[in-house]
Each structure stands twice: as structure tokens, then as C-alpha cells.
């Protein structure tokens, strides 16, 4: 079976629609690494089409930290919305159908997906201990799936908000033979968040013990690009990366 694993969309509908059309034409099962909403103008259209795909058993979606924040806000939890989240809140206020579709979509969200013995997909990262306990997950596992790892003692201000320094110890612990696909970080392995500069194509990083992490987020919805990886689950190969923003 072949899959199209999509990086963070961030409400950028045109390249997302191109990706879905490509998947349909080539009989690919679509997996979104999450962060379908926030930043861009078309959160409703993106969520609507992803929900249709999931219901047709032609797609699956991972919890992104942005979906998780909007979901908690909709439930009435004490969540402070940043500027990018406010865009989604405004879109939902002007289009009540968006809220309805979003809540239906997140009912189908996964913390991670395992395609076969060696291919895994999640949003931000994997807690190293998970590889020993899977499929059992801890609270810490769930946090790393959504946010990766960070050094909370070191923070970086950006446009009125404060972000922790990102750390990547988890990349070194990906087991031999495993291909782990993630999004979340459009400037991976740099540590300091920089939301104005992005990697120009997906990047691959090796654990040193035979594992591989593929970072797919290339800044879609923020001025960057939406990439997808076409993957063959039979021989565990990456067939190609496609830039759907071209």
C-alpha cells in the first residue's frame, strides 16, 4: 500500500487541495501530521475536506498542537489564544459550520500512527521511552507527540509571545530501521524557533543507532510550502517528496 504523508497545512487550502487531488489520482492513502488549522485563511475548507477523506477511509489525521489548543478552547478550558489561534476563532465565529466540522474531525485524531513494523507518523516527536513500552502510552508520551521536547528554562520572545528552546534528544533514540515522520518544526534541529524562516524541503536526520526522522513541515500557511512524502509500506521506501505549493 502507498501513502501520502502530508506536512503541516495551517489552513492553506490551495496546496492542500492539490495534495488530495494527487492522492486520489494515484490511489494514495493520506495521513496528515496535524496542524491543519491556524495561520492561514481557509481552516474550514481544509477541515471539511479532511473529514470527508477520513469518513471515506481514504485518510487519517494526527493530533497537532494547534488542533489540541483550539479543541481545549472550544471546550471552555482556560486557554490563551495567540494571534494565529485568533484567526481560527474568528473564522469559527463567522462560520458556525467550521466549529461543527472541526469537532467532528478531532474525534478521529490519533496521537500517532504505525503503518507497519517500521514506519511511524506523529506530529512533533517521540518520547524515547515509548519505543520500549509501545503501544502503551504515558502522559509524557502524549505531550512529546504534540509538542516535541523543549528546555523550559530557556525562552525566546516572538511577536508578543514567548516560546521555549526546542531540544532534540529524542531524535537520537529512534530505533534501528524505524522511519519516523513528523511535522511541527519548520526549522528542525536549530532549537531557536524562527517563524519567518523555514526549511525549503523536508529534511532527514539519523539517530546514530540506525533510525531515521523525517521532518515534513516546510512552513505552509506561514509563507512557506506544503510538502508530502509518498511512501511504500511494503518495502518501507520513500518514493518521492512533492511540493504542493508550486
Short mmCIF file of the C-alpha atoms (twelve columns), coordinates in Angstrom:
data_MODEL
# 
_entry.id   MODEL 
# 
loop_
_atom_site.group_PDB 
_atom_site.id 
_atom_site.type_symbol 
_atom_site.label_atom_id 
_atom_site.label_alt_id 
_atom_site.label_comp_id 
_atom_site.label_asym_id 
_atom_site.label_seq_id 
_atom_site.Cartn_x 
_atom_site.Cartn_y 
_atom_site.Cartn_z 
_atom_site.pdbx_PDB_model_num 
ATOM 1   C CA . UNK A 1   0.000   0.000  0.000  1 
ATOM 2   C CA . UNK A 2   1.163   3.529  -0.731 1 
ATOM 3   C CA . UNK A 3   0.661   6.586  1.450  1 
ATOM 4   C CA . UNK A 4   0.900   10.341 1.094  1 
ATOM 5   C CA . UNK A 5   2.132   11.757 4.402  1 
ATOM 6   C CA . UNK A 6   1.423   15.491 4.481  1 
ATOM 7   C CA . UNK A 7   3.286   18.120 6.478  1 
ATOM 8   C CA . UNK A 8   1.573   20.899 8.433  1 
ATOM 9   C CA . UNK A 9   -1.103  22.606 6.292  1 
ATOM 10  C CA . UNK A 10  -2.021  25.520 8.575  1 
ATOM 11  C CA . UNK A 11  -5.254  26.396 6.783  1 
ATOM 12  C CA . UNK A 12  -3.643  26.865 3.349  1 
ATOM 13  C CA . UNK A 13  -6.305  25.321 1.131  1 
ATOM 14  C CA . UNK A 14  -4.949  25.569 -2.418 1 
ATOM 15  C CA . UNK A 15  -1.863  23.335 -1.940 1 
ATOM 16  C CA . UNK A 16  -3.872  21.044 0.340  1 
ATOM 17  C CA . UNK A 17  -6.469  20.541 -2.405 1 
ATOM 18  C CA . UNK A 18  -3.676  19.793 -4.878 1 
ATOM 19  C CA . UNK A 19  -2.360  17.154 -2.495 1 
ATOM 20  C CA . UNK A 20  -5.759  15.486 -2.123 1 
ATOM 21  C CA . UNK A 21  -6.317  15.510 -5.894 1 
ATOM 22  C CA . UNK A 22  -2.889  13.940 -6.386 1 
ATOM 23  C CA . UNK A 23  -3.626  11.278 -3.783 1 
ATOM 24  C CA . UNK A 24  -6.943  10.411 -5.397 1 
ATOM 25  C CA . UNK A 25  -5.418  10.202 -8.873 1 
ATOM 26  C CA . UNK A 26  -2.665  7.893  -7.618 1 
ATOM 27  C CA . UNK A 27  -4.680  5.821  -5.128 1 
ATOM 28  C CA . UNK A 28  -2.739  7.025  -2.101 1 
ATOM 29  C CA . UNK A 29  -3.977  6.912  1.477  1 
ATOM 30  C CA . UNK A 30  -3.464  10.368 3.017  1 
ATOM 31  C CA . UNK A 31  -2.034  10.878 6.505  1 
ATOM 32  C CA . UNK A 32  -1.934  14.409 7.916  1 
ATOM 33  C CA . UNK A 33  0.710   15.001 10.584 1 
ATOM 34  C CA . UNK A 34  -1.626  17.586 12.148 1 
ATOM 35  C CA . UNK A 35  -1.750  21.375 12.398 1 
ATOM 36  C CA . UNK A 36  -4.418  21.655 9.755  1 
ATOM 37  C CA . UNK A 37  -5.658  24.904 11.316 1 
ATOM 38  C CA . UNK A 38  -4.339  28.342 12.352 1 
ATOM 39  C CA . UNK A 39  -2.200  30.860 10.445 1 
ATOM 40  C CA . UNK A 40  -3.915  30.578 7.048  1 
ATOM 41  C CA . UNK A 41  -7.329  31.777 5.860  1 
ATOM 42  C CA . UNK A 42  -9.043  28.511 4.927  1 
ATOM 43  C CA . UNK A 43  -9.297  26.375 8.049  1 
ATOM 44  C CA . UNK A 44  -12.898 25.396 7.359  1 
ATOM 45  C CA . UNK A 45  -12.245 24.141 3.829  1 
ATOM 46  C CA . UNK A 46  -9.191  22.165 4.964  1 
ATOM 47  C CA . UNK A 47  -11.007 20.516 7.877  1 
ATOM 48  C CA . UNK A 48  -14.101 19.837 5.761  1 
ATOM 49  C CA . UNK A 49  -12.125 18.021 3.062  1 
ATOM 50  C CA . UNK A 50  -10.006 16.116 5.578  1 
ATOM 51  C CA . UNK A 51  -13.131 14.959 7.393  1 
ATOM 52  C CA . UNK A 52  -14.620 13.723 4.117  1 
ATOM 53  C CA . UNK A 53  -11.416 11.808 3.417  1 
ATOM 54  C CA . UNK A 54  -11.380 10.192 6.862  1 
ATOM 55  C CA . UNK A 55  -15.021 9.195  6.634  1 
ATOM 56  C CA . UNK A 56  -14.342 7.606  3.243  1 
ATOM 57  C CA . UNK A 57  -11.491 5.572  4.799  1 
ATOM 58  C CA . UNK A 58  -9.014  7.258  2.482  1 
ATOM 59  C CA . UNK A 59  -7.236  9.338  5.108  1 
ATOM 60  C CA . UNK A 60  -6.201  9.735  8.740  1 
ATOM 61  C CA . UNK A 61  -5.167  12.682 10.870 1 
ATOM 62  C CA . UNK A 62  -2.770  13.115 13.782 1 
ATOM 63  C CA . UNK A 63  -3.354  15.467 16.706 1 
ATOM 64  C CA . UNK A 64  -1.349  18.631 16.137 1 
ATOM 65  C CA . UNK A 65  -0.652  21.054 18.961 1 
ATOM 66  C CA . UNK A 66  -2.812  23.631 17.141 1 
ATOM 67  C CA . UNK A 67  -5.828  21.307 16.927 1 
ATOM 68  C CA . UNK A 68  -5.326  20.440 20.587 1 
ATOM 69  C CA . UNK A 69  -5.294  24.092 21.654 1 
ATOM 70  C CA . UNK A 70  -8.382  25.042 19.638 1 
ATOM 71  C CA . UNK A 71  -10.186 21.943 20.890 1 
ATOM 72  C CA . UNK A 72  -9.496  22.811 24.536 1 
ATOM 73  C CA . UNK A 73  -10.598 26.386 23.901 1 
ATOM 74  C CA . UNK A 74  -13.877 25.186 22.406 1 
ATOM 75  C CA . UNK A 75  -14.444 23.027 25.477 1 
ATOM 76  C CA . UNK A 76  -14.129 26.123 27.651 1 
ATOM 77  C CA . UNK A 77  -10.762 25.308 29.194 1 
ATOM 78  C CA . UNK A 78  -8.616  28.271 30.329 1 
ATOM 79  C CA . UNK A 79  -6.607  28.630 27.138 1 
ATOM 80  C CA . UNK A 80  -4.895  31.813 25.970 1 
ATOM 81  C CA . UNK A 81  -5.181  32.129 22.218 1 
ATOM 82  C CA . UNK A 82  -2.223  33.545 20.321 1 
ATOM 83  C CA . UNK A 83  -2.538  35.566 17.159 1 
ATOM 84  C CA . UNK A 84  -2.566  32.554 14.861 1 
ATOM 85  C CA . UNK A 85  -5.213  30.845 17.009 1 
ATOM 86  C CA . UNK A 86  -7.318  34.014 16.948 1 
ATOM 87  C CA . UNK A 87  -7.598  33.673 13.175 1 
ATOM 88  C CA . UNK A 88  -9.248  30.290 13.606 1 
ATOM 89  C CA . UNK A 89  -11.501 31.591 16.391 1 
ATOM 90  C CA . UNK A 90  -12.653 34.438 14.143 1 
ATOM 91  C CA . UNK A 91  -13.259 32.054 11.266 1 
ATOM 92  C CA . UNK A 92  -15.386 29.857 13.524 1 
ATOM 93  C CA . UNK A 93  -17.361 32.815 14.790 1 
ATOM 94  C CA . UNK A 94  -18.177 33.927 11.254 1 
ATOM 95  C CA . UNK A 95  -18.867 30.375 10.069 1 
ATOM 96  C CA . UNK A 96  -20.504 28.136 12.736 1 
ATOM 97  C CA . UNK A 97  -20.211 25.171 10.369 1 
ATOM 98  C CA . UNK A 98  -16.438 25.354 10.818 1 
ATOM 99  C CA . UNK A 99  -16.744 24.662 14.546 1 
ATOM 100 C CA . UNK A 100 -19.068 21.739 13.856 1 
ATOM 101 C CA . UNK A 101 -16.770 20.200 11.246 1 
ATOM 102 C CA . UNK A 102 -13.690 20.728 13.417 1 
ATOM 103 C CA . UNK A 103 -15.241 18.967 16.417 1 
ATOM 104 C CA . UNK A 104 -16.266 16.066 14.199 1 
ATOM 105 C CA . UNK A 105 -12.780 15.842 12.719 1 
ATOM 106 C CA . UNK A 106 -10.912 15.756 16.039 1 
ATOM 107 C CA . UNK A 107 -12.987 12.758 17.084 1 
ATOM 108 C CA . UNK A 108 -10.835 10.869 14.565 1 
ATOM 109 C CA . UNK A 109 -7.441  12.286 15.580 1 
ATOM 110 C CA . UNK A 110 -4.644  9.888  16.512 1 
ATOM 111 C CA . UNK A 111 -1.680  10.589 18.758 1 
ATOM 112 C CA . UNK A 112 0.481   8.572  16.393 1 
ATOM 113 C CA . UNK A 113 0.072   6.023  13.620 1 
ATOM 114 C CA . UNK A 114 2.109   2.933  12.934 1 
ATOM 115 C CA . UNK A 115 1.902   1.994  9.265  1 
ATOM 116 C CA . UNK A 116 3.825   -1.246 9.590  1 
ATOM 117 C CA . UNK A 117 6.558   -2.557 11.876 1 
ATOM 118 C CA . UNK A 118 8.990   0.214  10.983 1 
ATOM 119 C CA . UNK A 119 7.083   3.302  9.778  1 
ATOM 120 C CA . UNK A 120 5.605   5.684  12.361 1 
ATOM 121 C CA . UNK A 121 3.881   9.052  11.992 1 
ATOM 122 C CA . UNK A 122 3.221   11.619 14.703 1 
ATOM 123 C CA . UNK A 123 3.119   15.384 14.979 1 
ATOM 124 C CA . UNK A 124 6.174   16.633 16.844 1 
ATOM 125 C CA . UNK A 125 8.341   13.874 18.287 1 
ATOM 126 C CA . UNK A 126 8.504   10.654 20.269 1 
ATOM 127 C CA . UNK A 127 9.430   10.265 23.921 1 
ATOM 128 C CA . UNK A 128 12.411  7.853  23.924 1 
ATOM 129 C CA . UNK A 129 10.793  5.535  26.483 1 
ATOM 130 C CA . UNK A 130 7.853   4.985  24.110 1 
ATOM 131 C CA . UNK A 131 9.963   2.664  21.985 1 
ATOM 132 C CA . UNK A 132 10.179  0.311  24.966 1 
ATOM 133 C CA . UNK A 133 6.534   0.472  26.061 1 
ATOM 134 C CA . UNK A 134 4.553   0.824  22.820 1 
ATOM 135 C CA . UNK A 135 1.657   0.621  22.213 1 
ATOM 136 C CA . UNK A 136 1.124   1.681  25.849 1 
ATOM 137 C CA . UNK A 137 1.441   5.473  26.102 1 
ATOM 138 C CA . UNK A 138 2.079   7.696  29.101 1 
ATOM 139 C CA . UNK A 139 1.089   11.302 29.743 1 
ATOM 140 C CA . UNK A 140 4.637   12.333 28.862 1 
ATOM 141 C CA . UNK A 141 4.420   10.376 25.598 1 
ATOM 142 C CA . UNK A 142 1.288   12.305 24.649 1 
ATOM 143 C CA . UNK A 143 2.978   15.627 25.357 1 
ATOM 144 C CA . UNK A 144 6.000   14.811 23.208 1 
ATOM 145 C CA . UNK A 145 3.768   13.577 20.381 1 
ATOM 146 C CA . UNK A 146 2.115   17.010 20.268 1 
ATOM 147 C CA . UNK A 147 4.929   19.388 21.255 1 
ATOM 148 C CA . UNK A 148 8.261   17.615 20.915 1 
ATOM 149 C CA . UNK A 149 10.794  18.322 23.652 1 
ATOM 150 C CA . UNK A 150 11.896  21.699 24.968 1 
ATOM 151 C CA . UNK A 151 14.050  23.345 27.598 1 
ATOM 152 C CA . UNK A 152 11.508  25.379 29.560 1 
ATOM 153 C CA . UNK A 153 14.290  27.272 31.361 1 
ATOM 154 C CA . UNK A 154 15.289  28.966 28.118 1 
ATOM 155 C CA . UNK A 155 12.697  31.059 26.279 1 
ATOM 156 C CA . UNK A 156 12.597  33.150 23.116 1 
ATOM 157 C CA . UNK A 157 10.170  36.094 22.623 1 
ATOM 158 C CA . UNK A 158 8.491   36.439 19.249 1 
ATOM 159 C CA . UNK A 159 5.759   38.915 18.332 1 
ATOM 160 C CA . UNK A 160 4.448   39.273 21.864 1 
ATOM 161 C CA . UNK A 161 4.596   35.567 22.727 1 
ATOM 162 C CA . UNK A 162 7.268   33.513 24.466 1 
ATOM 163 C CA . UNK A 163 8.471   30.130 23.235 1 
ATOM 164 C CA . UNK A 164 10.784  27.586 24.897 1 
ATOM 165 C CA . UNK A 165 14.013  26.435 23.311 1 
ATOM 166 C CA . UNK A 166 13.431  23.220 21.404 1 
ATOM 167 C CA . UNK A 167 15.694  20.243 22.060 1 
ATOM 168 C CA . UNK A 168 16.153  17.111 20.015 1 
ATOM 169 C CA . UNK A 169 17.466  14.352 22.267 1 
ATOM 170 C CA . UNK A 170 14.521  12.212 21.162 1 
ATOM 171 C CA . UNK A 171 15.856  12.127 17.577 1 
ATOM 172 C CA . UNK A 172 18.929  10.223 18.824 1 
ATOM 173 C CA . UNK A 173 16.757  7.476  20.282 1 
ATOM 174 C CA . UNK A 174 14.785  6.431  17.189 1 
ATOM 175 C CA . UNK A 175 15.449  2.679  16.933 1 
ATOM 176 C CA . UNK A 176 17.283  0.890  14.163 1 
ATOM 177 C CA . UNK A 177 15.248  0.520  10.995 1 
ATOM 178 C CA . UNK A 178 12.463  2.882  12.092 1 
ATOM 179 C CA . UNK A 179 11.368  5.711  9.802  1 
ATOM 180 C CA . UNK A 180 9.593   8.362  11.879 1 
ATOM 181 C CA . UNK A 181 7.683   11.106 10.033 1 
ATOM 182 C CA . UNK A 182 6.899   14.312 11.921 1 
ATOM 183 C CA . UNK A 183 5.806   17.889 11.251 1 
ATOM 184 C CA . UNK A 184 5.556   20.730 13.792 1 
ATOM 185 C CA . UNK A 185 9.029   22.165 13.302 1 
ATOM 186 C CA . UNK A 186 9.734   24.019 10.024 1 
ATOM 187 C CA . UNK A 187 13.292  24.737 11.162 1 
ATOM 188 C CA . UNK A 188 14.299  21.418 12.723 1 
ATOM 189 C CA . UNK A 189 17.433  20.787 14.755 1 
ATOM 190 C CA . UNK A 190 18.039  24.530 15.169 1 
ATOM 191 C CA . UNK A 191 16.500  24.827 18.637 1 
ATOM 192 C CA . UNK A 192 15.612  28.517 18.479 1 
ATOM 193 C CA . UNK A 193 12.141  28.946 16.953 1 
ATOM 194 C CA . UNK A 194 12.225  31.222 13.908 1 
ATOM 195 C CA . UNK A 195 8.787   31.679 12.435 1 
ATOM 196 C CA . UNK A 196 9.961   33.759 9.485  1 
ATOM 197 C CA . UNK A 197 12.427  31.235 8.029  1 
ATOM 198 C CA . UNK A 198 11.749  27.639 7.044  1 
ATOM 199 C CA . UNK A 199 13.488  24.630 5.596  1 
ATOM 200 C CA . UNK A 200 12.943  24.630 1.838  1 
ATOM 201 C CA . UNK A 201 12.283  20.901 1.642  1 
ATOM 202 C CA . UNK A 202 11.827  18.010 4.074  1 
ATOM 203 C CA . UNK A 203 14.966  17.069 5.979  1 
ATOM 204 C CA . UNK A 204 16.234  13.721 7.229  1 
ATOM 205 C CA . UNK A 205 18.117  13.185 10.481 1 
ATOM 206 C CA . UNK A 206 19.710  9.960  11.684 1 
ATOM 207 C CA . UNK A 207 19.716  8.671  15.226 1 
ATOM 208 C CA . UNK A 208 23.183  7.143  15.176 1 
ATOM 209 C CA . UNK A 209 21.681  3.756  16.070 1 
ATOM 210 C CA . UNK A 210 20.053  3.153  12.697 1 
ATOM 211 C CA . UNK A 211 16.806  5.117  12.996 1 
ATOM 212 C CA . UNK A 212 15.594  7.953  10.791 1 
ATOM 213 C CA . UNK A 213 13.445  11.029 11.464 1 
ATOM 214 C CA . UNK A 214 11.912  12.914 8.532  1 
ATOM 215 C CA . UNK A 215 10.749  16.469 9.264  1 
ATOM 216 C CA . UNK A 216 7.996   17.388 6.779  1 
ATOM 217 C CA . UNK A 217 6.916   20.868 7.927  1 
ATOM 218 C CA . UNK A 218 8.143   23.489 5.457  1 
ATOM 219 C CA . UNK A 219 6.103   26.474 6.617  1 
ATOM 220 C CA . UNK A 220 2.782   26.154 4.784  1 
ATOM 221 C CA . UNK A 221 0.339   28.829 5.929  1 
ATOM 222 C CA . UNK A 222 3.223   30.974 7.148  1 
ATOM 223 C CA . UNK A 223 4.737   31.928 3.809  1 
ATOM 224 C CA . UNK A 224 6.434   28.578 3.168  1 
ATOM 225 C CA . UNK A 225 5.480   25.383 1.368  1 
ATOM 226 C CA . UNK A 226 3.321   22.297 1.795  1 
ATOM 227 C CA . UNK A 227 5.268   19.094 1.178  1 
ATOM 228 C CA . UNK A 228 4.160   15.494 1.180  1 
ATOM 229 C CA . UNK A 229 6.113   12.235 1.206  1 
ATOM 230 C CA . UNK A 230 4.929   9.330  -0.935 1 
ATOM 231 C CA . UNK A 231 5.758   6.160  0.974  1 
ATOM 232 C CA . UNK A 232 5.524   2.483  0.056  1 
ATOM 233 C CA . UNK A 233 4.682   0.485  3.167  1 
ATOM 234 C CA . UNK A 234 5.639   -2.849 1.563  1 
ATOM 235 C CA . UNK A 235 9.335   -2.127 1.080  1 
ATOM 236 C CA . UNK A 236 9.340   0.832  3.524  1 
ATOM 237 C CA . UNK A 237 10.734  3.165  0.880  1 
ATOM 238 C CA . UNK A 238 10.202  6.875  0.386  1 
ATOM 239 C CA . UNK A 239 9.290   7.149  -3.271 1 
ATOM 240 C CA . UNK A 240 9.410   10.935 -3.545 1 
ATOM 241 C CA . UNK A 241 8.777   14.266 -1.864 1 
ATOM 242 C CA . UNK A 242 6.297   16.582 -3.573 1 
ATOM 243 C CA . UNK A 243 5.949   20.338 -3.128 1 
ATOM 244 C CA . UNK A 244 2.233   21.035 -3.496 1 
ATOM 245 C CA . UNK A 245 2.745   24.785 -3.152 1 
ATOM 246 C CA . UNK A 246 4.277   25.080 -6.614 1 
# 
